């Protein structure tokens, strides 16, 4: 967990301070930022990298973060304890019911991050192949194996975590290449073409779908 960066949103200073107090003493967290307004939270999540966002009693903000294509864990502090009770567009990783014991706060946060990262450690299945991000190996059901480049692997992992939702080109560029002025959409399109050549074995049923503004994995290939 070393080196994790966390963003906290709460309109209540007492909640922000309580969360900060817990995380300030953790050696596993290297950076913490806070936001007192939803707009501030959205802007900070867009401008900087965070491993997770903690949101206090604002499920709509969670939905807006997902629309903004923040794919990493969101921990919601709420009076609603059951994740199933929220609208479908409120895609949060976990919900902690208020009031809660501060001693349970960090373990739940760590669990959220580990769940997100587990796919990048254990691998995952898309359609007729399995992928191991650590080795960048793709293993098809018929026994064929290929290896992706680092950028191809990062693109595939990010699209996988998007769970079939459209990811715009600018988001992919910033997530995979960082804020590098020398990288253009042509660079992304070239890598996307090469990735498709490797994993899309059926031209009539492509795994990666191109839509206006970006790319997504067809949900059909993400079913267990």
N, C-alpha and C positions, 0 to 999 in steps of 0.2 A: 504493500500500500504506500510505500515511500514516494514522496514527491507529488502527492495528489493535490489538485487545486479545486476548491469548492466555492460556489456562489450561494449566498443566503438571501432570500427575500422575506421580509416581514414588514408590515406597516407599524408594528409595535416594537419599540426600542427594547423593551424588556425581553422579548423573544430573541431578537437579534443578539443581544448581549449574552443571553443564556447559551445560545448555540456557539457563539464565539468563544466563550469561556471553556466549553467542553473541547472544542477543536484546537484551541491555542496550546493546550498541553499535550497534544498528540504528536508524536514524532513522525507519524505516517502522513501528515498533511503539511505541505510546504507553502501553500498559499490560500488565503481566505479573502473573499470580497463580499461586500454587503450591498443590498439595494433596499431603499425604503419605499419605492414606488414601482408598480408593475412596468411602466415604460423604461425606468432605469434598469430593471432586471433584464428586460428584452434587449436593450442596447448593449449592456455588458456581456450578455451571452453571445451576441453577434460579433462583438469586437475582440473578445479574448477567448482562450481555451479554458474550459472547466471540465473536470472529470464527473461532476455531479452538481445538480442544483437542488437546494432545499427551499420549499415554498410553504409559507404559512397561510393557511385558510384562503387559498386563491386558486381553485381548480381551473378557472378560466385562463389564468396565467399559464398553467401547465399546458393547456390546449394551444395557447398562442405560441409557446415555446416550440411545440411540436410542429406547428404550421411554419415556424421560422426555421424548421429542420434541425433543431437540437435533438439529437438521437440518443444521447447518453442518459444515465439514470436521473430521474426526478423523484425526490422523496417529498411527499406531501404531508404536512402537519395539519390535521383536520379533526373536526368533531365527528366526521363520518369515518368509521373504522374500516368499513368493508369496501375494498376496491371495486367490487361489482356494483356498488350503489351509484357510481358516477356515470355520466353520459359516456357513450362510446368514444367520443372525440377527446375525452380526458384520459390520455394515455400516460399514466404515472407508473413508476416501477414499484413503489410501495407506499403505504399510508400508515402513519403513526397517529393513533387516536389521542386527542387532547382531553384532559391533561395526561401527561406521560412522565415517567421517571427519566431524568436526564441520564442515568446510568445505562439505560437501554438505547439511547440515542445513537452513540457512535457505532455499536455493533450492528444496528439496522442499516446505518449509512454504509458501513464497510460491506455488508451483505449485498446491498444494491449494486455497488461498484463491482464486486466479485462476480455477481451473476452476469453482469454485462460483459465482463472480460472473459468469462469461462469459455464462451464460444471461440474466442481468439486463442485459447490455450488447448481446448479439447477438440476443436474443429466442429464442423457442421455439415449438414446435407442439404443440397439444392438439386431438385430433380433427380437425375440419374447419376449424380456424382457426389462424392464427399470431398471436403477441402480441409487441409490442415494449415492454418495460417503461419504456424511457427516454421514449418518446412517449405511452405508455399506449394505443396503437392496436391494435385487434383487426381483422384482415383475414381474412374468410371465403373459402372456396374459390370461391364464386360471384361474388366481386368486391365484396361488401358490406363496408363498413368502419364501425366504431363506435369511440368513445373511452370508456375507463373513467375513473372518478374516481380520485383518489390512493389512497383506502382500498380501493376495489374492486381496483385493481391490486396493492396490497400483499397482499391476501388471496389473490389468484390466484397470485402468485409464491410465497408460502409454501406453499400447497397443492401447487403443482407440485414444489417441492423435497422435499416429503414422499414423493414417488414412489408415490402411491396408498395410503399408510398413513393411518390415522385421526388427525386432529389435533383435540384437544379444544378446547372453546370458550375455556377460560381461557388456553390457550397462544396462540390466535389473538388474544385480547384484549390480552395482554401484548406480543406481537410487533408487532401493528399499531398499537395505541393507547398502548402503554407502561403503566406502573403508574399509571393515572389513575382515581382512585376514582369519578369522575363518569361513567365509561363502564360500561354494563351489557351483559348478554347480549342485551337487546332491541336495543341499538345494533348489535351484530354481526349479529343476525338480519335487521334491516332492510337492512343493506348486502349481506348474503348474498342476500336476496330480489332486490334490484336487480341484483346481479351475474348471478344465474341468468336473470333476464329478458333480459339482454343476450347471454349466451353459450349458454344451453341452448335450442337451436332444435328439439330433438326431445323432447317431454314424456315419451315412452315410454322413451327412452334418455338420461337426464340425465347430464351430465358430472360435476356435483358431487353426491355421494351424502351424504344425512344419515343418520347412525347414532346410536345411543344415546351421548350425550356429546360428539359432534362431527361433523366433516365430512371428506370425502376426495374425491379425484378418482378416478373409475372407471379402473382400470388399463388397460382396453381403449383408452382415449383417449390413453394415454401411450406406446403402441407406435410405434416408428419406421415 
